[in-house]
């Protein structure tokens, strides 16, 4: 099954967000993807700290 236009657009935006480039007309979507990617990394970082604290107890 061929991926839909939206699916390709999202995948491209996420890939661009991870490589720090936002080319062309999908800039807003790319910027939102960058922010989501940053939030997910931050959340993972916090979760690692929480896990460390749990281990120490």
C-alpha positions in Angstrom: 0.0 0.0 0.0 1.4 3.4 -1.0 1.7 5.9 1.9 -0.7 8.8 1.8 0.4 12.3 1.1 -0.1 13.3 4.8 2.0 10.3 6.0 4.8 11.3 3.6 4.6 14.9 4.7 4.8 14.0 8.4 7.7 11.6 7.8 9.6 14.3 5.8 8.9 16.9 8.5 10.1 14.7 11.3 13.2 13.7 9.3 13.9 17.4 8.6 13.3 18.3 12.3 15.9 15.7 13.3 18.5 17.1 10.8 17.9 20.7 11.7 16.7 21.9 8.3 13.2 23.2 7.4 13.2 23.7 3.6 10.4 24.8 1.4 6.7 25.4 2.0 6.2 22.9 4.9 8.0 25.2 7.3 5.3 25.4 9.9 4.8 21.7 10.0 8.6 21.2 10.2 8.9 23.7 13.1 6.1 21.9 15.0 7.9 18.6 14.4 11.2 20.2 15.7 9.4 21.3 18.9 7.8 17.9 19.4 11.1 16.2 18.8 12.7 18.5 21.4 9.9 17.8 23.9 10.3 14.1 23.4 14.0 14.2 24.0 13.5 16.3 27.1 10.8 13.9 28.4 13.2 11.0 27.8 15.9 12.9 29.7 13.6 13.5 32.7 12.5 9.8 32.6 16.1 8.7 32.9 16.5 10.9 36.0 13.3 9.5 37.5 14.6 6.0 36.9 17.9 6.8 38.6 16.1 8.1 41.6 13.9 4.9 41.8 17.1 2.8 41.6 18.7 4.7 44.5 15.7 4.1 46.8 
